Amino acid sequence: MQVDQASEIKIINGVVGRNDDDEDRRYYIDPNDSELKYPSVTTVLGATHALDYILTPWAAKSSAQFAVDSIGRLVDLVIDKGPEVAVKWITGEAARIRDIKREIGSHQHNILEALLLDAPIPDCPEHLIDVEIDGERVDQDVISEGLVNFLTDYSPVMEMAEATVANTIHNYAGTLDCAGFFPSIRIPGRESKGARVAVDLKTGKYMGDTARPQIVSYKSATEVWLSGPDLGQKVDMPEVDMCGVLHVRKTYKGGYKLYLIDPADEARFFAEFLWTVPASVDTGRDCCSS
């Protein structure tokens, strides 16, 4: 059954049970049973879909550029500390940039959440102000404007924002960026406009081949974990008509582009995701061990 209009409900919001282990693997602990650990969607995809074809050349180029730009200090370091220390210093630059990119994404997710909840906009961390990555100055305000333009152009009635969802059949969990009713979006094959859309936000230069399986897996969750005073309660995953990936980049008109996924393609993307679940890393005594 398709949904024709938005229901007036309180926005479901709040990350529940999310944890990262020492190896940067993420999992979610069931709020009602601490022995149940669900690997995160991103961890599942990352186990077999690491963007080596992008990240490996990028890391090599970043390290090489850093070495050239710091040649004077590099020579001194080799003389004073030895080549091993110098190599470690150079290779660490790619990891530093990667972490900064991750922090930028987290900050913009926080801004989107604040916009959806009509809450105060969080200040930009000082070390991210005008930070330069890959020779390009990252203007946080420009990225934020893309989010504002997206909400202005589509005028969605949001029902979920940074909500924890889980699939207890296929054993995974994750954080859905947002979902709601978009009055101007038409479901393929229907004459009237209006659709509930689940959206995942991306701020990096590349969306990667995991973006579509990721958002489809969120849409395919079976339940939502409530937070705050309702912590411990769960509700069925609301019906969603379509999925979309919101890519926020200053190169797009208006600073963003919403990539909608044809519902006819969702089964393929979900099957691709499910294929990776058995290959995901273990997180201890979890729900995937059975």
QUIPEQUI-V708857 format. One record per residue. N is the residue number from 1. RES is the residue in three letters. D_CENTER is the distance of its C-alpha to the mean C-alpha in Angstrom with 2 decimals. Layout:
BEGIN
n/res/d_center
N/RES/D_CENTER
N/RES/D_CENTER
END
This chain:
BEGIN
n/res/d_center
1/MET/28.45
2/GLN/26.53
3/VAL/25.78
4/ASP/27.70
5/GLN/26.90
6/ALA/24.76
7/SER/25.84
8/GLU/26.39
9/ILE/24.44
10/LYS/22.95
11/ILE/19.19
12/ILE/17.60
13/ASN/15.56
14/GLY/14.86
15/VAL/13.06
16/VAL/15.73
17/GLY/16.68
18/ARG/13.68
19/ASN/15.12
20/ASP/14.84
21/ASP/17.98
22/ASP/19.99
23/GLU/18.50
24/ASP/14.90
25/ARG/14.26
26/ARG/12.39
27/TYR/14.18
28/TYR/15.11
29/ILE/18.79
30/ASP/20.49
31/PRO/21.92
32/ASN/25.22
33/ASP/25.62
34/SER/24.55
35/GLU/25.50
36/LEU/22.82
37/LYS/19.68
38/TYR/16.93
39/PRO/14.72
40/SER/10.98
41/VAL/9.52
42/THR/7.74
43/THR/11.21
44/VAL/13.07
45/LEU/11.71
46/GLY/12.06
47/ALA/15.63
48/THR/16.84
49/HIS/14.54
50/ALA/14.36
51/LEU/14.67
52/ASP/18.21
53/TYR/19.66
54/ILE/17.61
55/LEU/17.04
56/THR/20.62
57/PRO/22.43
58/TRP/20.20
59/ALA/20.90
60/ALA/24.54
61/LYS/24.89
62/SER/23.29
63/SER/25.62
64/ALA/28.56
65/GLN/28.11
66/PHE/27.83
67/ALA/31.00
68/VAL/32.87
69/ASP/31.96
70/SER/33.02
71/ILE/35.99
72/GLY/38.46
73/ARG/36.57
74/LEU/35.73
75/VAL/39.43
76/ASP/40.34
77/LEU/37.78
78/VAL/39.19
79/ILE/42.67
80/ASP/42.01
81/LYS/39.50
82/GLY/39.67
83/PRO/37.55
84/GLU/35.26
85/VAL/34.11
86/ALA/33.67
87/VAL/31.54
88/LYS/29.30
89/TRP/28.96
90/ILE/28.05
91/THR/25.49
92/GLY/23.83
93/GLU/23.06
94/ALA/20.36
95/ALA/18.66
96/ARG/19.12
97/ILE/17.56
98/ARG/14.50
99/ASP/14.20
100/ILE/14.81
101/LYS/12.07
102/ARG/9.62
103/GLU/11.60
104/ILE/11.53
105/GLY/7.81
106/SER/8.37
107/HIS/11.52
108/GLN/10.43
109/HIS/8.16
110/ASN/11.48
111/ILE/13.48
112/LEU/12.01
113/GLU/12.67
114/ALA/16.07
115/LEU/16.93
116/LEU/16.38
117/LEU/18.42
118/ASP/20.93
119/ALA/20.59
120/PRO/21.48
121/ILE/19.13
122/PRO/18.27
123/ASP/20.12
124/CYS/18.60
125/PRO/19.20
126/GLU/22.38
127/HIS/21.32
128/LEU/18.61
129/ILE/21.25
130/ASP/22.26
131/VAL/20.80
132/GLU/21.59
133/ILE/19.43
134/ASP/21.00
135/GLY/23.92
136/GLU/22.05
137/ARG/21.98
138/VAL/18.67
139/ASP/19.63
140/GLN/17.23
141/ASP/19.45
142/VAL/19.11
143/ILE/15.31
144/SER/15.90
145/GLU/18.63
146/GLY/16.42
147/LEU/14.60
148/VAL/18.13
149/ASN/19.50
150/PHE/17.02
151/LEU/18.01
152/THR/21.60
153/ASP/21.91
154/TYR/20.59
155/SER/21.73
156/PRO/19.64
157/VAL/20.79
158/MET/17.69
159/GLU/18.09
160/MET/14.81
161/ALA/12.51
162/GLU/10.04
163/ALA/12.12
164/THR/12.48
165/VAL/13.41
166/ALA/15.33
167/ASN/17.44
168/THR/20.70
169/ILE/22.27
170/HIS/19.99
171/ASN/18.84
172/TYR/15.11
173/ALA/12.81
174/GLY/9.31
175/THR/7.90
176/LEU/8.13
177/ASP/7.33
178/CYS/10.82
179/ALA/13.73
180/GLY/17.25
181/PHE/20.33
182/PHE/20.54
183/PRO/24.30
184/SER/24.39
185/ILE/22.44
186/ARG/24.78
187/ILE/24.15
188/PRO/25.79
189/GLY/29.34
190/ARG/29.81
191/GLU/31.99
192/SER/30.62
193/LYS/27.43
194/GLY/24.91
195/ALA/21.96
196/ARG/19.32
197/VAL/15.94
198/ALA/12.54
199/VAL/9.90
200/ASP/6.22
201/LEU/5.89
202/LYS/6.21
203/THR/8.82
204/GLY/10.13
205/LYS/13.45
206/TYR/12.53
207/MET/10.08
208/GLY/11.52
209/ASP/12.98
210/THR/10.19
211/ALA/8.30
212/ARG/11.12
213/PRO/11.81
214/GLN/8.39
215/ILE/8.88
216/VAL/12.55
217/SER/12.30
218/TYR/10.96
219/LYS/13.84
220/SER/16.12
221/ALA/15.79
222/THR/19.26
223/GLU/18.90
224/VAL/17.23
225/TRP/18.00
226/LEU/19.53
227/SER/19.61
228/GLY/22.25
229/PRO/25.76
230/ASP/24.58
231/LEU/22.96
232/GLY/24.01
233/GLN/24.23
234/LYS/22.29
235/VAL/22.39
236/ASP/21.95
237/MET/18.79
238/PRO/19.85
239/GLU/20.82
240/VAL/18.47
241/ASP/20.07
242/MET/17.43
243/CYS/13.83
244/GLY/12.36
245/VAL/9.75
246/LEU/10.20
247/HIS/10.71
248/VAL/12.18
249/ARG/14.88
250/LYS/18.46
251/THR/19.94
252/TYR/19.32
253/LYS/21.93
254/GLY/20.87
255/GLY/17.94
256/TYR/15.52
257/LYS/15.58
258/LEU/14.50
259/TYR/14.63
260/LEU/16.05
261/ILE/16.53
262/ASP/20.12
263/PRO/20.54
264/ALA/23.04
265/ASP/20.42
266/GLU/18.20
267/ALA/20.55
268/ARG/20.25
269/PHE/16.48
270/PHE/16.68
271/ALA/19.60
272/GLU/17.78
273/PHE/15.13
274/LEU/18.06
275/TRP/19.93
276/THR/17.54
277/VAL/17.75
278/PRO/21.23
279/ALA/20.26
280/SER/17.53
281/VAL/18.77
282/ASP/20.89
283/THR/20.12
284/GLY/23.71
285/ARG/25.48
286/ASP/22.75
287/CYS/22.70
288/CYS/22.22
289/SER/25.55
290/SER/27.65
END
